[in-house]
Amino acid sequence: MDAKIAKFFESIGDFFTGGDQIPWCDSDIVAGCEREVADAEKGSSDELKSECIMRLSWALVHSRRPEDIQRGIAMLEASLGGSNSPLQMREKLYLLAVGYYRSGDFPRSRQLVDRCLEIAPDWRQALTLKKTIEEKITKDGVIGIGIATAAVGVLVGGIAAALARKN
């Protein structure tokens, strides 16, 4: 019974805080990936450089810092044209979708995850992200309707009070 109650309160907390299953990345991991990229720039193969840049992009879009997320988005968008394989394109589109989700641009995130699913329709990670995005859009809509309803209620109450005072 206690587990059910705890789960209930956790789901309420997730509703208001936007809990999701997308992992976060700490700044020390971002710093480590940046060092990796810097080391790879010193004469490593193009393939190794590309792998290091992808790891850094992953760390940036999963960061808690908005400026890191924006840097990750910019890096991924700049590298989209150089994607040779559908797998690389899928990965970059997915990471872009995560970045836009983290930055609050849910329509753009959904558009990118849909493109990702065109490449790999059964990819569970992308399907989970799409579900998370749609839940977030729905939740934001419900909260928006609630705020609008409350505002209308306050307005009507204020008008009713003003009319009652005149009489």
Secondary structure, 3 states (H helix, E strand, C coil): CHHHHHHHHHHHHHHHHCCCCCCCECHHHHHHHHHHHHHHCCCCCHHHHHHHHHHHHHHHHCECCHHHHHHHHHHHHHHHHHCCCHHHHHHHHHHHHHHHHHCCCHHHHHHHHHHHHHHCCCCHHHHHHHHHHHHHHHHHHHHHHHHHHHHHHHHHHHHHHHHHHHC
